[in-house]
Amino acid sequence: MASTEPAKDAPEVPPPTGTPVVKAEPEAPPTLVKAEPEAPPVHPPPPPPFNLFKADFVLRLALFATTLVSLVLMVVSKQTRTLSSPFSPVIFTLDAKFVYSPALIYFVAVISTACLYSIISGIVSAYGVFRPSPANKLVFHLATLDAVMVGLVASATGAVAAVAYIGLKGNSHVGWLKVCNMYGKFCSYVGSSAAVSLASAIILIFLVIISTYSLHRRSSTAH
């Protein structure tokens, strides 16, 4: 017959002598890592304002050279001819000078102004070369003054070219005789001066284009 008494717990067996008892260390609580705030995005620095003052400065040096050469050619264009009449033993001289023509006087005045302007504007342009971002107002003023000088130099060149053509070809319709067959040196100097002044006008046109394009690029970059 099976016994109905509950089974007694088995006695605890002591650990063998000399065996160390290893106690389980409690687990450390998880460390909370605070998330660092994200750094704001770094935008690249804006590009520097568009600057063409190096080309501008070189052109102004060329403008000074051409206006100075044109002015010197006109001023030294004097020529003297000694003439005699077959009906008289008297010998007389006739001079050809730029001061005898209002158109040539106007030309000398305009080219002198353009030469002085090239010096002043060249100094301003040199300042713009060494400054990384010259003001838009400076570029605008240079463009405006360059446009004015284009008109003046072009008108003076046209005036002296008309006088040179009359001296070379004459005008039979109004009875104007050609004089370049007698004053070849004078006409040669006047024609050369007109050609060099035409180069000055072309340089001024390029200066206006550079200044206008620079202003356009600056306004596009700002937007």
C-alpha positions as CSV (number, residue, x, y, z in Angstrom):
1,M,0.0,0.0,0.0
2,A,1.5,3.4,-1.0
3,S,2.3,5.9,1.7
4,T,0.4,9.1,1.7
5,E,2.8,11.2,3.7
6,P,4.4,14.1,1.9
7,A,7.9,13.7,0.9
8,K,10.4,15.6,3.0
9,D,12.7,18.1,1.4
10,A,16.1,16.8,0.6
11,P,18.7,18.2,3.0
12,E,20.9,20.9,1.5
13,V,24.3,19.6,0.6
14,P,27.0,22.0,1.8
15,P,29.5,23.0,-0.8
16,P,32.8,21.2,-0.7
17,T,35.4,22.6,1.5
18,G,37.8,25.1,-0.3
19,T,35.4,26.0,-3.1
20,P,34.7,29.8,-3.2
21,V,31.2,30.9,-3.3
22,V,30.6,33.3,-6.2
23,K,27.8,35.8,-5.6
24,A,26.1,37.3,-8.7
25,E,26.6,41.1,-8.8
26,P,23.5,43.1,-9.5
27,E,23.4,44.5,-13.1
28,A,24.1,48.2,-13.4
29,P,21.2,50.2,-14.6
30,P,21.5,51.3,-18.3
31,T,23.2,54.7,-18.7
32,L,21.0,57.2,-20.5
33,V,22.9,59.0,-23.3
34,K,21.7,62.5,-24.0
35,A,21.5,63.2,-27.7
36,E,23.5,66.3,-28.6
37,P,21.6,69.0,-30.5
38,E,22.4,68.9,-34.2
39,A,24.6,71.7,-35.4
40,P,23.0,74.1,-37.9
41,P,23.9,73.5,-41.5
42,V,27.0,75.4,-42.6
43,H,26.3,77.3,-45.8
44,P,29.2,78.2,-48.1
45,P,30.1,81.9,-48.0
46,P,28.6,84.0,-50.7
47,P,30.7,84.6,-53.7
48,P,32.5,87.9,-53.9
49,P,31.0,90.6,-56.0
50,F,31.8,90.4,-59.7
51,N,35.0,92.4,-60.3
52,L,36.4,93.3,-63.7
53,F,38.6,96.2,-62.5
54,K,41.8,94.5,-63.7
55,A,40.6,94.6,-67.3
56,D,39.1,98.1,-66.7
57,F,42.5,99.4,-65.4
58,V,44.4,98.0,-68.5
59,L,41.9,99.6,-70.8
60,R,42.3,102.9,-69.1
61,L,46.0,102.8,-69.5
62,A,45.5,102.2,-73.2
63,L,43.0,105.1,-73.2
64,F,45.6,107.4,-71.7
65,A,48.2,106.3,-74.3
66,T,46.0,106.8,-77.3
67,T,44.6,110.1,-76.2
68,L,48.1,111.4,-75.4
69,V,49.5,110.3,-78.8
70,S,46.5,111.8,-80.6
71,L,46.9,115.1,-78.8
72,V,50.6,115.3,-79.5
73,L,50.1,114.5,-83.2
74,M,47.6,117.3,-83.6
75,V,49.6,119.9,-81.6
76,V,52.8,119.3,-83.6
77,S,51.1,119.2,-87.0
78,K,52.3,122.7,-87.9
79,Q,53.7,123.0,-91.4
80,T,55.1,126.1,-93.1
81,R,55.3,126.6,-96.8
82,T,57.3,129.3,-98.6
83,L,55.5,130.6,-101.7
84,S,56.4,133.1,-104.4
85,S,54.4,134.7,-107.0
86,P,55.5,134.6,-110.7
87,F,54.3,138.2,-111.0
88,S,56.1,139.6,-108.0
89,P,59.5,139.0,-106.5
90,V,58.0,139.0,-103.0
91,I,58.4,135.7,-101.1
92,F,55.8,135.0,-98.4
93,T,55.1,132.1,-96.1
94,L,51.9,130.3,-95.2
95,D,51.4,128.2,-92.1
96,A,49.0,125.3,-91.5
97,K,48.1,125.0,-87.8
98,F,45.2,123.4,-86.0
99,V,44.4,126.8,-84.4
100,Y,43.1,128.0,-87.8
101,S,40.2,125.5,-87.8
102,P,37.4,125.6,-85.2
103,A,36.8,121.9,-85.7
104,L,40.5,121.1,-84.9
105,I,40.4,123.4,-81.8
106,Y,37.3,121.5,-80.6
107,F,39.2,118.2,-81.2
108,V,42.2,119.3,-79.2
109,A,39.9,120.4,-76.3
110,V,38.0,117.2,-76.2
111,I,41.1,114.9,-76.5
112,S,42.8,116.9,-73.7
113,T,39.7,116.4,-71.5
114,A,39.7,112.7,-72.4
115,C,43.4,112.4,-71.5
116,L,42.9,114.0,-68.2
117,Y,39.8,111.8,-67.5
118,S,41.8,108.7,-68.3
119,I,44.3,109.7,-65.6
120,I,41.7,110.3,-62.9
121,S,39.6,107.3,-63.8
122,G,42.7,105.2,-64.0
123,I,43.5,106.0,-60.3
124,V,39.9,105.2,-59.3
125,S,40.2,101.9,-61.3
126,A,43.5,101.0,-59.6
127,Y,41.7,101.5,-56.2
128,G,39.0,99.0,-57.4
129,V,41.7,96.5,-58.3
130,F,43.1,96.3,-54.8
131,R,39.7,96.4,-53.1
132,P,37.9,93.0,-53.2
133,S,34.4,94.5,-53.5
134,P,34.2,98.0,-54.9
135,A,30.8,99.7,-54.4
136,N,28.2,99.5,-57.1
137,K,27.9,103.3,-57.0
138,L,31.5,103.5,-58.1
139,V,30.9,101.2,-61.1
140,F,27.8,103.1,-62.1
141,H,29.5,106.5,-62.0
142,L,32.4,105.2,-64.1
143,A,30.0,103.7,-66.7
144,T,28.1,107.0,-66.9
145,L,31.2,109.1,-67.3
146,D,32.6,106.7,-69.9
147,A,29.4,107.0,-71.9
148,V,29.7,110.8,-71.9
149,M,33.3,110.6,-73.0
150,V,32.4,108.2,-75.8
151,G,30.0,110.8,-77.2
152,L,32.6,113.6,-76.9
153,V,35.5,111.7,-78.4
154,A,33.4,110.3,-81.3
155,S,32.0,113.7,-82.2
156,A,35.5,115.3,-82.2
157,T,36.9,112.4,-84.3
158,G,34.1,112.9,-86.8
159,A,34.7,116.6,-87.0
160,V,38.5,116.2,-87.6
161,A,37.9,113.4,-90.1
162,A,35.6,115.7,-92.1
163,V,38.2,118.5,-92.2
164,A,40.9,116.0,-93.2
165,Y,38.7,114.7,-96.0
166,I,38.1,118.2,-97.3
167,G,41.8,119.0,-97.2
168,L,42.6,115.8,-99.0
169,K,39.9,115.8,-101.7
170,G,38.4,119.2,-101.7
171,N,34.9,119.9,-102.7
172,S,34.3,121.1,-106.2
173,H,30.6,121.9,-105.7
174,V,31.3,124.7,-103.2
175,G,34.8,125.6,-104.6
176,W,36.8,124.3,-101.6
177,L,40.3,123.4,-102.9
178,K,42.3,120.6,-101.6
179,V,45.4,121.6,-99.6
180,C,47.0,118.3,-98.8
181,N,49.0,118.4,-102.0
182,M,50.8,121.5,-100.5
183,Y,50.7,120.6,-96.8
184,G,51.3,116.9,-96.9
185,K,52.9,116.7,-93.4
186,F,50.1,118.7,-91.8
187,C,47.5,116.4,-93.4
188,S,49.4,113.3,-92.5
189,Y,49.6,114.3,-88.8
190,V,45.9,115.3,-88.7
191,G,44.8,112.0,-90.3
192,S,47.0,110.0,-87.9
193,S,45.6,111.9,-85.0
194,A,42.0,111.2,-86.1
195,A,42.8,107.5,-86.5
196,V,44.3,107.2,-83.0
197,S,41.4,109.1,-81.5
198,L,39.1,106.6,-83.2
199,A,40.9,103.9,-81.2
200,S,40.3,105.9,-78.1
201,A,36.6,106.0,-78.8
202,I,36.5,102.2,-79.3
203,I,38.4,101.7,-76.0
204,L,35.8,103.9,-74.2
205,I,33.0,101.7,-75.7
206,F,34.6,98.6,-74.3
207,L,34.9,100.4,-70.9
208,V,31.1,101.1,-71.0
209,I,30.4,97.4,-71.8
210,I,32.6,96.2,-69.0
211,S,31.0,98.5,-66.4
212,T,27.5,97.6,-67.6
213,Y,28.2,93.9,-67.6
214,S,29.7,94.1,-64.1
215,L,26.6,95.9,-62.8
216,H,24.4,93.2,-64.4
217,R,26.4,90.4,-62.8
218,R,26.3,92.0,-59.4
219,S,22.5,92.5,-59.5
220,S,22.1,88.9,-60.6
221,T,24.2,87.6,-57.7
222,A,22.4,89.7,-55.2
223,H,19.0,88.1,-56.2
